[in-house]
Amino acid sequence: MSIRFNRVIHTIDSHTEGNPTRVITGGVPIPPGKSLLDKREWLWRHDDGLRRLLNFEPRGSAMMCSVLLLPPVAEEADFSVVIMEQDEYVPMCGHCMIGTATTVLANGMVPAVEPVTTVTFETPGGLVRCDVSVEDGNIGAVALTNVPSFVLHQGKTLTVPELGEIGVDVAYGGDFYAYIDADAIGLDIGPQNDAEMIRLANLIIPAVNQQLEIRHPERPDINRCYQTFYHSRNTTTGDYRQTIIAPPGALDRSPCGTGTSSRIAMLLTRQEIGLGETRSFEGPLGTVFQGEAVDSQERDGILYVTPKVSGRAYVTGFHQFVLDPEDPLPQGFRFGAPPRDVPMPSR
């Protein structure tokens, strides 16, 4: 082992209703670029090893997401963030922003003000606001007001290997989600059935992108669907039950923040809820997000919904990760997922 390290990276880890977030607080220079999208593209082109180092084993895990905390680019923001998932530089991640808001208060980067401290993040998908509850010096739930969310496709039919013709909806909540009625295809969406859910998701997602046009009407650079949203009527702790499969094949431990945002848009569009009506959304561990639609606006025939999603995050550790120059696995490794090049982030 060398007594000098190629990299020394400081992070604060948390979990949001079960799903992990790793916030990078030091050891990574600010990427060059005028805009946040420029900075994100620079990381993708020149330092994608950072994502692999922190997210993959032996330092990470199958659902580890890392967030690079940056000085704000947008005037309205307190911070800008680059969100790095297992196989994507995503536009937005709800559980990550709830975790990051909790982290910046827990670490004193933002003074905690009772009863609510507001932190605004510039994400590649747009500005999001986190209202953090604070009581007697303790950090509580975080209410995330997300980017405008909407339904792109309803009642479509896909032809999927092994499954034949199945129904699908596609909705956006910061990322695109392919909605699959798990009850209709006889699929148990409990965590004990993760392998089968992942296997089928890897058949469904290629069919979605090949057979449907996926394009954000106001952000044409966001033009792929890569997450599978299984939903079921068999609930235990929430009004709705859902399990999301993230690429390349891992089960979201939380109810999923952007997925819940897209579902709120779906429910309002179908007039199954009204503005300001709160519903609970249950994930695979039985943990719950509360969600509501706080505003909506129709443009060009699409109802854009402003969702608010509330949940809690818990700090799990303060870390200093290093890279030994003699380490034979400098970018980590993972099992159960084919090696692939990460696509260029949306612009």
Secondary structure, 3 states (H helix, E strand, C coil): CCCCCCEEEEEEEEEECCEEEEEEEECCCCCCCCCHHHHHHHHHHHCHHHHHHHHCECCCCCCCCEEEEECCCCCCCCEEEEEECCCCECCCCHHHHHHHHHHHHHCCCCCCCCCEEEEEEEECCEEEEEEEEEECCEEEEEEEECCCEEEEEEEEEEEECCCEEEEEEEEECCCEEEEEECCCCCCCCCHHHHHHHHHHHHHHHHHHHHHCCCCCCCCCCCCCCCEEEEEECCCCCCCEEEEEEECCCEECCCCCHHHHHHHHHHHHHCCCCCCCCCEEEECCCCCEEEEEEEEEEEECCEEEEEEEEEECEEEEEEEEEEECCCCCCCCCECCCCCCCCCCCCCC
